[in-house]
Amino acid sequence: MSTKKIYLVRHGQTDYNLKGVVQGSGIDAPINETGKKQAAAFYEAHKHIKFDRIYYTGLQRTRQSIERFLDNGTPYEALPDLNEISWGKYEGVPMSKDEHSYYQGMLEKWADGELDFSIEGGESPNMVYARLKRGLDHILAQDGETILICMHGRAMRVMLSLMLKYDLRFMDIFEHHNLGYYELTVKENGEFLLDRYNNVQHLKVKGLIG
């Protein structure tokens, strides 16, 4: 296996993000006008990079966020295994005070090691980890040295834990922002090195983040 470079980017803002409502894998929302500006800023800052392959999830907001790279003729593939976690009955529902407390309690359970716990009808971190591993194994088996992957916030935290061999209890250390990205090197022995953490500089220069 040759050395690979991976750019792992989160999708652009949606109206659900703006309102603080979880989308999960069951809400296929498009990016909004701010999301389109974020996508344009990411493209302008990285269009000089020759990506060999591009991957996005089965949800339109990820494809829309990196669409201009697809227009360059780079081979691409939608991988539903990379989808966001399913938040079950909470998807698309504005959070009341009680629901917010339940959500925070769930995050505390995960941090305490209850990684098989899930919201009713949703997925646990261990379930997401298993399907992300399938997706990552597929990506690493393909040709190409420079790879762009567009994903979702919680799934990115699980993916980075998988790549860097972090205990899932600590996945929240991997912060994310719409169209912020992580840069990683995959060594010949399969080990991942983190080169850049949640880079948002391209958004700052365009006034899209404080």
Order of alpha helices (4+ residues) and beta strands (2+ residues): beta-alpha-alpha-beta-alpha-alpha-beta-alpha-alpha-beta-alpha-beta-beta-alpha
